[in-house]
């Protein structure tokens, strides 16, 4: 199940100053959204494992790119969290 406010936060970071806002004003950005303490902590710590099940996959890809991961690194990060069942479903 996704988290509306978390997805909204990441979606809104796609604006022209999103990367700057996230890099230089992260606590202030997070404070604008109704997020649980657990999600706030995960955002502050770049805890992808906690965030991943709650974020739309397209937004998660953007988020990883915004954090500085290139495409190959993003794929590697996401692969770390796939179960064997997930890998079988996706890769056949």
Secondary structure as GFF3:
##gff-version 3
##sequence-region A 1 92
A	DSSP	alpha_helix	4	12	.	.	.	ID=ss1
A	DSSP	alpha_helix	18	24	.	.	.	ID=ss2
A	DSSP	alpha_helix	26	31	.	.	.	ID=ss3
A	DSSP	alpha_helix	37	44	.	.	.	ID=ss4
A	DSSP	alpha_helix	48	52	.	.	.	ID=ss5
A	DSSP	alpha_helix	57	66	.	.	.	ID=ss6
A	DSSP	alpha_helix	71	80	.	.	.	ID=ss7
A	DSSP	alpha_helix	84	91	.	.	.	ID=ss8
###
